[in-house]
Amino acid sequence: MQHPLERFHHCPLCGSRRFVIHNEKSRHCDDCGLTYYANPSAATVALIVNDRGEMLVARRKKEPARGTLDLPGGFVDMEETAEEGVRREVKEETGLDVVASEFLFSLPNIYPYSGVDVHTLDLFFRCKVADANHATAMDDVAETFWLPIDRIDPDDFGLRSIRQGVIRLLEHREWAFT
Protein backbone atom coordinates (compact mmCIF):
# COMPACT_ATOMS: atom_id res chain seq x y z
CA MET A 1 0.00 0.00 0.00
CA GLN A 2 1.22 3.42 -0.91
CA HIS A 3 1.76 5.96 1.88
CA PRO A 4 -0.71 8.87 1.51
CA LEU A 5 2.09 11.41 1.11
CA GLU A 6 3.65 9.54 -1.84
CA ARG A 7 1.16 11.31 -4.13
CA PHE A 8 2.31 14.76 -2.96
CA HIS A 9 5.08 16.02 -5.24
CA HIS A 10 4.60 19.76 -4.71
CA CYS A 11 4.23 21.81 -1.56
CA PRO A 12 0.53 22.66 -1.10
CA LEU A 13 1.49 26.10 0.23
CA CYS A 14 4.09 27.44 -2.23
CA GLY A 15 4.10 24.83 -5.03
CA SER A 16 7.79 23.98 -4.66
CA ARG A 17 9.03 20.61 -5.91
CA ARG A 18 11.41 20.55 -2.92
CA PHE A 19 8.67 18.90 -0.83
CA VAL A 20 10.64 16.04 0.71
CA ILE A 21 10.04 13.26 3.21
CA HIS A 22 10.47 14.63 6.72
CA ASN A 23 9.57 11.44 8.64
CA GLU A 24 7.12 8.54 8.29
CA LYS A 25 4.17 10.89 8.91
CA SER A 26 5.13 14.08 7.14
CA ARG A 27 6.77 15.95 4.26
CA HIS A 28 8.68 19.19 4.58
CA CYS A 29 9.13 22.02 2.06
CA ASP A 30 12.74 23.13 1.86
CA ASP A 31 11.65 26.44 0.27
CA CYS A 32 8.86 27.81 2.48
CA GLY A 33 9.36 25.68 5.61
CA LEU A 34 5.92 24.01 5.69
CA THR A 35 5.84 20.63 7.38
CA TYR A 36 2.69 18.77 6.32
CA TYR A 37 1.48 15.81 8.39
CA ALA A 38 -0.79 13.06 7.07
CA ASN A 39 -3.31 12.58 9.86
CA PRO A 40 -6.45 10.43 9.71
CA SER A 41 -9.83 11.90 8.86
CA ALA A 42 -12.49 11.50 11.53
CA ALA A 43 -15.55 9.42 10.67
CA THR A 44 -18.52 8.36 12.77
CA VAL A 45 -20.43 5.09 13.06
CA ALA A 46 -23.84 4.79 14.74
CA LEU A 47 -24.97 1.76 16.73
CA ILE A 48 -28.74 2.07 16.90
CA VAL A 49 -30.72 -0.70 18.64
CA ASN A 50 -34.49 -0.74 19.04
CA ASP A 51 -36.50 -2.12 21.97
CA ARG A 52 -36.88 -5.48 20.18
CA GLY A 53 -33.12 -6.14 20.25
CA GLU A 54 -32.59 -5.33 16.58
CA MET A 55 -29.78 -3.21 15.17
CA LEU A 56 -30.35 -0.73 12.37
CA VAL A 57 -28.19 -1.68 9.38
CA ALA A 58 -27.81 -0.12 5.97
CA ARG A 59 -26.91 -1.54 2.59
CA ARG A 60 -24.26 0.48 0.75
CA LYS A 61 -25.44 2.10 -2.48
CA LYS A 62 -21.98 3.14 -3.68
CA GLU A 63 -18.39 1.93 -3.75
CA PRO A 64 -16.42 1.07 -1.80
CA ALA A 65 -18.10 -2.20 -0.79
CA ARG A 66 -21.31 -1.46 -2.73
CA GLY A 67 -24.13 -3.85 -1.84
CA THR A 68 -22.67 -4.94 1.49
CA LEU A 69 -24.03 -4.14 4.92
CA ASP A 70 -22.90 -1.07 6.83
CA LEU A 71 -23.88 0.98 9.85
CA PRO A 72 -25.08 4.59 9.48
CA GLY A 73 -22.30 7.15 9.64
CA GLY A 74 -19.70 9.01 7.66
CA PHE A 75 -17.03 11.69 7.67
CA VAL A 76 -17.07 14.47 10.25
CA ASP A 77 -17.20 17.90 8.60
CA MET A 78 -14.82 20.71 9.45
CA GLU A 79 -16.02 22.87 12.37
CA GLU A 80 -18.25 19.99 13.52
CA THR A 81 -17.88 17.83 16.64
CA ALA A 82 -18.01 14.04 16.32
CA GLU A 83 -21.37 14.11 18.13
CA GLU A 84 -22.73 16.64 15.64
CA GLY A 85 -21.30 14.55 12.81
CA VAL A 86 -22.98 11.32 13.91
CA ARG A 87 -26.32 13.15 14.32
CA ARG A 88 -26.03 14.70 10.85
CA GLU A 89 -24.95 11.47 9.16
CA VAL A 90 -27.76 9.43 10.76
CA LYS A 91 -30.27 12.09 9.64
CA GLU A 92 -28.83 12.21 6.08
CA GLU A 93 -28.77 8.43 5.66
CA THR A 94 -31.87 7.28 7.56
CA GLY A 95 -34.04 10.36 8.22
CA LEU A 96 -33.89 9.58 11.95
CA ASP A 97 -33.15 12.17 14.62
CA VAL A 98 -30.46 11.21 17.16
CA VAL A 99 -31.61 12.36 20.60
CA ALA A 100 -28.60 11.00 22.54
CA SER A 101 -25.20 9.61 21.65
CA GLU A 102 -22.43 8.03 23.68
CA PHE A 103 -18.90 7.32 22.44
CA LEU A 104 -17.95 3.63 22.67
CA PHE A 105 -14.59 3.09 20.92
CA SER A 106 -12.56 3.92 17.81
CA LEU A 107 -10.88 1.90 15.05
CA PRO A 108 -8.47 2.93 12.30
CA ASN A 109 -9.53 2.28 8.71
CA ILE A 110 -8.45 2.86 5.15
CA TYR A 111 -11.30 4.12 2.96
CA PRO A 112 -10.63 4.07 -0.79
CA TYR A 113 -12.17 7.19 -2.32
CA SER A 114 -11.62 8.66 -5.79
CA GLY A 115 -8.45 6.65 -6.28
CA VAL A 116 -6.92 7.70 -2.96
CA ASP A 117 -6.67 5.60 0.20
CA VAL A 118 -8.03 7.90 2.91
CA HIS A 119 -6.83 6.95 6.37
CA THR A 120 -9.69 7.39 8.82
CA LEU A 121 -10.31 7.06 12.51
CA ASP A 122 -13.81 5.63 12.85
CA LEU A 123 -15.56 6.74 16.05
CA PHE A 124 -18.31 4.33 17.16
CA PHE A 125 -21.29 5.80 19.04
CA ARG A 126 -24.28 4.20 20.69
CA CYS A 127 -27.21 6.35 19.56
CA LYS A 128 -30.80 6.71 20.67
CA VAL A 129 -33.18 7.96 18.02
CA ALA A 130 -36.66 9.41 18.00
CA ASP A 131 -39.32 7.39 16.18
CA ALA A 132 -37.01 4.47 15.32
CA ASN A 133 -39.69 2.74 13.23
CA HIS A 134 -39.46 5.32 10.47
CA ALA A 135 -35.95 4.73 9.10
CA THR A 136 -35.73 5.53 5.38
CA ALA A 137 -32.81 4.83 3.04
CA MET A 138 -31.42 8.17 1.86
CA ASP A 139 -28.18 9.68 0.53
CA ASP A 140 -25.65 6.89 -0.18
CA VAL A 141 -27.75 4.13 1.42
CA ALA A 142 -29.64 1.65 -0.79
CA GLU A 143 -31.82 0.30 2.04
CA THR A 144 -32.13 0.25 5.81
CA PHE A 145 -33.59 -2.51 7.93
CA TRP A 146 -33.63 -3.81 11.48
CA LEU A 147 -31.61 -6.99 12.00
CA PRO A 148 -31.90 -9.09 15.17
CA ILE A 149 -28.56 -8.95 16.95
CA ASP A 150 -28.37 -12.75 17.16
CA ARG A 151 -28.62 -12.93 13.33
CA ILE A 152 -25.81 -10.48 12.60
CA ASP A 153 -22.89 -11.94 10.62
CA PRO A 154 -19.83 -9.66 10.65
CA ASP A 155 -18.75 -11.08 7.27
CA ASP A 156 -21.79 -9.39 5.67
CA PHE A 157 -20.24 -5.97 6.42
CA GLY A 158 -17.97 -4.84 3.58
CA LEU A 159 -15.76 -2.21 5.22
CA ARG A 160 -12.95 -3.58 7.39
CA SER A 161 -13.40 -1.22 10.34
CA ILE A 162 -17.18 -1.71 10.38
CA ARG A 163 -16.71 -5.50 10.33
CA GLN A 164 -14.19 -5.23 13.20
CA GLY A 165 -16.54 -2.90 15.07
CA VAL A 166 -19.48 -5.27 14.65
CA ILE A 167 -17.36 -8.11 16.04
CA ARG A 168 -16.50 -5.93 19.02
CA LEU A 169 -20.14 -4.96 19.50
CA LEU A 170 -21.20 -8.62 19.44
CA GLU A 171 -18.56 -9.39 22.07
CA HIS A 172 -20.00 -6.58 24.24
CA ARG A 173 -23.74 -6.91 23.70
CA GLU A 174 -24.34 -4.97 26.90
CA TRP A 175 -23.36 -1.83 24.93
CA ALA A 176 -26.52 -2.20 22.91
CA PHE A 177 -28.86 -2.37 25.88
CA THR A 178 -27.56 0.05 28.53
ZIWO-V556723 format. One record per pair of residues at least 12 apart in sequence whose ideal C-beta (glycine too) atoms are under 7 Angstrom apart, sorted by sequence separation. I is the first residue (numbers start at 1). GAP is how many residues later the second one is. If there is no record, write none. Layout:
<<I & GAP> <I & GAP>>
This chain:
<<18 & 12> <25 & 12> <26 & 12> <57 & 12> <58 & 12> <86 & 12> <154 & 12> <16 & 13> <18 & 13> <22 & 13> <25 & 13> <58 & 13> <73 & 13> <108 & 13> <109 & 13> <154 & 13> <57 & 14> <58 & 14> <87 & 14> <152 & 14> <14 & 15> <16 & 15> <74 & 15> <86 & 15> <106 & 15> <107 & 15> <13 & 16> <16 & 16> <56 & 16> <73 & 16> <106 & 16> <14 & 17> <72 & 17> <106 & 17> <11 & 18> <14 & 18> <72 & 18> <83 & 18> <106 & 18> <152 & 18> <8 & 19> <13 & 19> <105 & 19> <11 & 20> <103 & 20> <104 & 20> <11 & 21> <13 & 21> <72 & 21> <104 & 21> <5 & 22> <72 & 22> <103 & 22> <104 & 22> <11 & 23> <102 & 23> <12 & 24> <47 & 24> <48 & 24> <101 & 24> <102 & 24> <149 & 24> <46 & 25> <45 & 26> <46 & 26> <101 & 26> <46 & 27> <149 & 27> <45 & 28> <100 & 28> <44 & 29> <98 & 29> <99 & 29> <43 & 30> <44 & 30> <99 & 30> <43 & 31> <98 & 31> <99 & 31> <43 & 32> <44 & 32> <97 & 32> <5 & 33> <43 & 33> <96 & 33> <97 & 33> <4 & 34> <41 & 34> <42 & 34> <58 & 35> <96 & 36> <90 & 37> <44 & 38> <56 & 38> <86 & 39> <90 & 39> <95 & 39> <96 & 39> <122 & 39> <42 & 40> <46 & 40> <95 & 40> <44 & 41> <82 & 41> <86 & 41> <94 & 41> <95 & 41> <124 & 41> <44 & 42> <94 & 42> <95 & 43> <122 & 43> <46 & 44> <94 & 44> <44 & 45> <93 & 45> <92 & 46> <93 & 46> <64 & 47> <92 & 47> <64 & 48> <93 & 48> <126 & 49> <94 & 50> <109 & 50> <109 & 51> <109 & 52> <108 & 53> <107 & 54> <47 & 57> <107 & 57> <107 & 58> <105 & 63> <40 & 68> <104 & 71> <41 & 77> <43 & 77> <45 & 77> <47 & 77> <45 & 78> <47 & 78> <62 & 78> <40 & 79> <41 & 79> <42 & 79> <43 & 79> <44 & 79> <45 & 79> <46 & 79> <47 & 79> <48 & 79> <56 & 79> <58 & 79> <61 & 79> <40 & 80> <43 & 80> <45 & 80> <47 & 80> <61 & 80> <40 & 81> <42 & 81> <44 & 81> <46 & 81> <48 & 81> <61 & 81> <50 & 82> <59 & 82> <60 & 82> <58 & 83> <59 & 83> <59 & 84> <58 & 86> <69 & 87> <70 & 87> <56 & 88> <57 & 88> <68 & 88> <69 & 88> <70 & 88> <68 & 89> <70 & 89> <56 & 90> <57 & 90> <68 & 90> <71 & 91> <54 & 92> <55 & 92> <70 & 92> <54 & 93> <65 & 93> <54 & 94> <55 & 94> <65 & 94> <53 & 95> <54 & 95> <64 & 95> <50 & 96> <53 & 96> <55 & 97> <60 & 98> <7 & 109> <4 & 113> <4 & 115> <1 & 116> <45 & 117> <45 & 120> <55 & 121> <47 & 122> <49 & 127> <47 & 128> <49 & 128> <47 & 129>>
